[in-house]
Amino acid sequence: MTRGTILVVDDDERLRQTLSLLLRTAGHDVETAADVAGAERILATADVDLVISDLRMPGGSGLDLLAMVKRLDLDAPVILLTAYGTVEGAVQAMHDGAFDYVLKPFDAEELKLRVARALALRRYRAENAFLRARDDEAALDGLIGVSAALARVVELARQVAPSDASVLITGETGTGKEVLARSIHRRSERHDRLLVPVSLAAVPLELLESELFGHARGAFTGAVAERAGKLELADGGTLFLDEIGDAPLALQPKLLRVLQDGVLERVGTNQRRQVDVRIISATNRDLESAIAAGAFRSDLYYRLRVIQIEMPPLRERREDIPYLAGHFLRRFGRRRPGGPPSITREALALLQDYPWPGNVRELENVIERAVVLCRGEVVGTSLLDLRDRPVEAREPSGLKLDEALDRVERDMILRALEESKQVKARAARLLGVSERSLWYKLKKHGLS
């Protein structure tokens, strides 16, 4: 049973003693007052979980006490005791925010039941306020959840944020590497300056150097004016290099120079420029294997990896899924006429059982689709479009081989497109096919 501290307010001393004995016997702590003024003094000093008050008292009524509780912004339910002839006033009090009313003379067991319900409501409100506060604080950083795996990431991020050390964030696609980078920047001494993100996989190779370092007028065809690069834009702040594993070898020494000396040169000029930039990078690739293959410089790797933080895949933090789902439901349902929908236990169970190959990003997309298609107030299993679940888990046993292979091919193409940030040439290289072949397959599967 939920126990708490209860304030009993009644001008009848005998009734106060009776209520006090009844409630203490039930395991509650009890404070008593003979009038509204005495109740105010107790409320100002004691942490009260529930107020039980007579409706009619000299020197101030139960309605006055109810108004005081609301004015003081106390999250304590109020139960009013009333005689049969004043029921109308008690009903009005409930409209004004009272939790319940009890007729005098009251039945002891009924009163204890009403008290238990009121205290359960108080505890429910307190727990939800705590969860909302924690969720809101986490949502500011975008790092939402209660799992030990996420807690380790958050703690390490808090430790490294105040420094200027380079951070390498590793993990699968969709785990929230950029979200973590933004969290580190917000907690750093550079939070009042820009965090500038650059996806090395999304910028054509021939333009990547100019994108980062800037260029002089006439440095190449189309360079009609001098232009600062992202490194200069991030001066004093943070540069986030996403997909650092895709940095071309020719560019890597120049990045290393910025990390070592804070010096860069715009394309087409020998003029040196000094910048003060913290670099946070991210990759879903094994950079040590890339070093062994001669595709990545070891000296750059160690400069980038002063601190390494591994973002865990969603399948390793399943206890976070309800919190993430709730966050996305509120975000995408904020503008619905009826407000954000809720989600059934069956739907949550399905979400927690799913392997999430696309991680948090996939969950976000699934919830957004469910909110858009939801016509009621509840998201059920039928609205969860978990397309990437294993073929054998979603298809009937009589599925033909050709159809199964087509579906696997389609899933692999979608994943390659996601990892390449929709750059078709890169997706083709990931799949080991020609770009022309990829375009044919996109058309074949209705993805063009």
JOVEN-V52599 format. One record per pair of residues at least 12 apart in sequence whose ideal C-beta (glycine too) atoms are under 6 Angstrom apart, sorted by the first residue. I is the first residue (numbers start at 1). GAP is how many residues later the second one is. D is the distance in whole Angstrom. If there is no record, write none. Layout:
# JOVEN-V52599
i-><I & I>
gap-><GAP & GAP>
d-><D & D>
This chain:
# JOVEN-V52599
i-><1 & 2 & 2 & 2 & 3 & 3 & 4 & 4 & 4 & 5 & 5 & 5 & 6 & 6 & 6 & 6 & 7 & 7 & 7 & 7 & 8 & 8 & 9 & 9 & 9 & 10 & 11 & 11 & 16 & 20 & 22 & 26 & 31 & 35 & 35 & 36 & 36 & 36 & 39 & 48 & 49 & 49 & 49 & 50 & 50 & 50 & 50 & 51 & 51 & 52 & 53 & 53 & 54 & 55 & 55 & 55 & 55 & 55 & 62 & 63 & 66 & 66 & 66 & 70 & 75 & 77 & 77 & 77 & 77 & 78 & 78 & 79 & 79 & 79 & 79 & 80 & 80 & 80 & 81 & 81 & 82 & 83 & 99 & 100 & 139 & 141 & 142 & 143 & 144 & 144 & 144 & 145 & 145 & 147 & 147 & 147 & 149 & 149 & 149 & 150 & 150 & 153 & 156 & 157 & 157 & 160 & 161 & 161 & 161 & 164 & 165 & 165 & 166 & 166 & 166 & 167 & 167 & 168 & 168 & 168 & 168 & 169 & 169 & 170 & 170 & 171 & 171 & 172 & 172 & 172 & 173 & 173 & 174 & 174 & 174 & 174 & 174 & 175 & 175 & 175 & 176 & 176 & 177 & 177 & 181 & 181 & 185 & 190 & 190 & 193 & 193 & 194 & 194 & 195 & 195 & 196 & 196 & 196 & 196 & 197 & 198 & 198 & 199 & 199 & 199 & 200 & 200 & 200 & 201 & 201 & 201 & 202 & 205 & 209 & 209 & 210 & 212 & 212 & 212 & 213 & 213 & 213 & 214 & 214 & 214 & 214 & 214 & 215 & 215 & 215 & 215 & 216 & 216 & 216 & 219 & 219 & 231 & 231 & 231 & 234 & 235 & 236 & 238 & 238 & 239 & 239 & 240 & 241 & 242 & 244 & 244 & 245 & 245 & 245 & 252 & 252 & 256 & 259 & 262 & 262 & 281 & 287 & 313 & 314 & 314 & 314 & 315 & 315 & 318 & 321 & 321 & 322 & 324 & 325 & 325 & 328 & 328 & 332 & 332 & 333 & 341 & 341 & 341 & 341 & 342 & 343 & 344 & 344 & 346 & 347 & 347 & 347 & 347 & 350 & 350 & 354 & 357 & 366 & 369 & 370 & 370 & 388 & 391 & 391 & 410 & 416 & 416>
gap-><115 & 117 & 118 & 121 & 24 & 25 & 45 & 46 & 115 & 24 & 43 & 44 & 17 & 22 & 24 & 44 & 24 & 35 & 41 & 44 & 24 & 44 & 24 & 30 & 44 & 44 & 23 & 46 & 16 & 12 & 86 & 86 & 15 & 22 & 24 & 24 & 28 & 29 & 26 & 28 & 27 & 70 & 73 & 26 & 27 & 68 & 69 & 25 & 27 & 27 & 12 & 27 & 27 & 25 & 27 & 31 & 34 & 35 & 18 & 30 & 12 & 27 & 32 & 27 & 50 & 22 & 41 & 44 & 45 & 20 & 21 & 20 & 21 & 35 & 39 & 13 & 18 & 21 & 21 & 23 & 19 & 21 & 19 & 14 & 188 & 42 & 37 & 40 & 179 & 180 & 183 & 175 & 178 & 170 & 172 & 173 & 163 & 167 & 168 & 167 & 170 & 156 & 153 & 26 & 27 & 147 & 23 & 26 & 27 & 114 & 141 & 142 & 113 & 138 & 140 & 113 & 140 & 113 & 136 & 137 & 140 & 113 & 140 & 113 & 140 & 139 & 140 & 112 & 141 & 187 & 111 & 246 & 184 & 185 & 186 & 187 & 188 & 136 & 138 & 184 & 135 & 184 & 105 & 134 & 59 & 99 & 53 & 47 & 48 & 43 & 44 & 40 & 43 & 42 & 43 & 34 & 37 & 38 & 43 & 43 & 32 & 43 & 43 & 44 & 222 & 43 & 46 & 47 & 42 & 45 & 220 & 219 & 43 & 42 & 58 & 57 & 17 & 18 & 19 & 16 & 51 & 53 & 13 & 14 & 15 & 18 & 52 & 12 & 51 & 52 & 53 & 50 & 52 & 53 & 48 & 49 & 33 & 44 & 46 & 43 & 40 & 40 & 40 & 42 & 38 & 40 & 40 & 40 & 40 & 37 & 39 & 38 & 40 & 42 & 45 & 48 & 44 & 44 & 12 & 13 & 23 & 14 & 46 & 42 & 45 & 46 & 40 & 41 & 34 & 30 & 31 & 26 & 39 & 26 & 42 & 36 & 39 & 36 & 39 & 38 & 33 & 36 & 37 & 38 & 36 & 36 & 34 & 36 & 35 & 32 & 33 & 34 & 37 & 31 & 34 & 32 & 31 & 18 & 16 & 13 & 14 & 23 & 13 & 16 & 35 & 14 & 15>
d-><6 & 4 & 5 & 5 & 5 & 6 & 3 & 6 & 5 & 4 & 5 & 5 & 5 & 5 & 5 & 5 & 5 & 6 & 5 & 5 & 5 & 5 & 5 & 5 & 4 & 4 & 6 & 5 & 5 & 6 & 6 & 6 & 6 & 6 & 5 & 3 & 5 & 5 & 6 & 5 & 6 & 6 & 5 & 6 & 6 & 5 & 6 & 6 & 5 & 5 & 5 & 6 & 5 & 5 & 4 & 6 & 6 & 6 & 5 & 6 & 5 & 6 & 6 & 6 & 6 & 4 & 4 & 6 & 6 & 5 & 6 & 6 & 5 & 6 & 6 & 5 & 6 & 4 & 6 & 6 & 5 & 5 & 5 & 5 & 6 & 4 & 4 & 6 & 5 & 5 & 5 & 3 & 5 & 4 & 5 & 5 & 4 & 6 & 5 & 6 & 6 & 6 & 6 & 6 & 5 & 5 & 5 & 4 & 5 & 5 & 4 & 5 & 5 & 5 & 5 & 5 & 5 & 5 & 5 & 4 & 5 & 4 & 5 & 6 & 5 & 6 & 3 & 6 & 5 & 6 & 5 & 5 & 5 & 4 & 6 & 3 & 6 & 4 & 6 & 5 & 6 & 5 & 4 & 5 & 5 & 5 & 5 & 5 & 6 & 4 & 3 & 6 & 4 & 6 & 5 & 5 & 5 & 4 & 5 & 4 & 5 & 6 & 4 & 6 & 6 & 5 & 5 & 5 & 4 & 5 & 5 & 4 & 6 & 6 & 6 & 5 & 5 & 5 & 6 & 4 & 5 & 6 & 5 & 5 & 3 & 6 & 4 & 6 & 5 & 4 & 5 & 5 & 4 & 4 & 5 & 3 & 6 & 6 & 6 & 5 & 5 & 6 & 5 & 6 & 5 & 5 & 5 & 4 & 5 & 4 & 5 & 4 & 4 & 6 & 5 & 5 & 5 & 4 & 6 & 6 & 5 & 5 & 6 & 4 & 5 & 6 & 5 & 5 & 5 & 5 & 5 & 6 & 6 & 6 & 6 & 5 & 4 & 5 & 4 & 5 & 5 & 5 & 6 & 5 & 5 & 4 & 6 & 5 & 5 & 6 & 5 & 5 & 6 & 5 & 6 & 5 & 5 & 6 & 6 & 4 & 6 & 6 & 6 & 6 & 5 & 5 & 5>
